[in-house]
């Protein structure tokens, strides 16, 4: 099967990334999805196959710009802290790590999630 166009190339990168990135209960995978109208973020435990927590701009008057991505990152971090998540791995879904994706992930890290304690390293 040929991967035609930009969308096909992104899907190919996504499969290559997903072969290496896996979330666990201690360090879930942060999945970020950009639709035409909204942004969704969720923390997924791949070993159990469950979504631990999720946040979205859907139903809120936030839009899908850089400010909305930062606000969504703060909302996702707050939900993750309530569930006891202290570290995560980023699934960038074949997108470059810049712009809205970078703003969302950095907002989650700024809320105190992502640093692995020294005794676990």
Buried (B, 14 or more C-beta within 10 A) or exposed (E): EEEEEEEEEBBBBBEEBBEEBBBEEBBBBBBBEBEEEBBBBBBBBBEEEEEBBBBBBEEEEBBBBEEBBBBBBBBBBBBBBEEEBBBBBBBBBBBEEEEBBBBBBBBBBEBEBBEEEEEEE
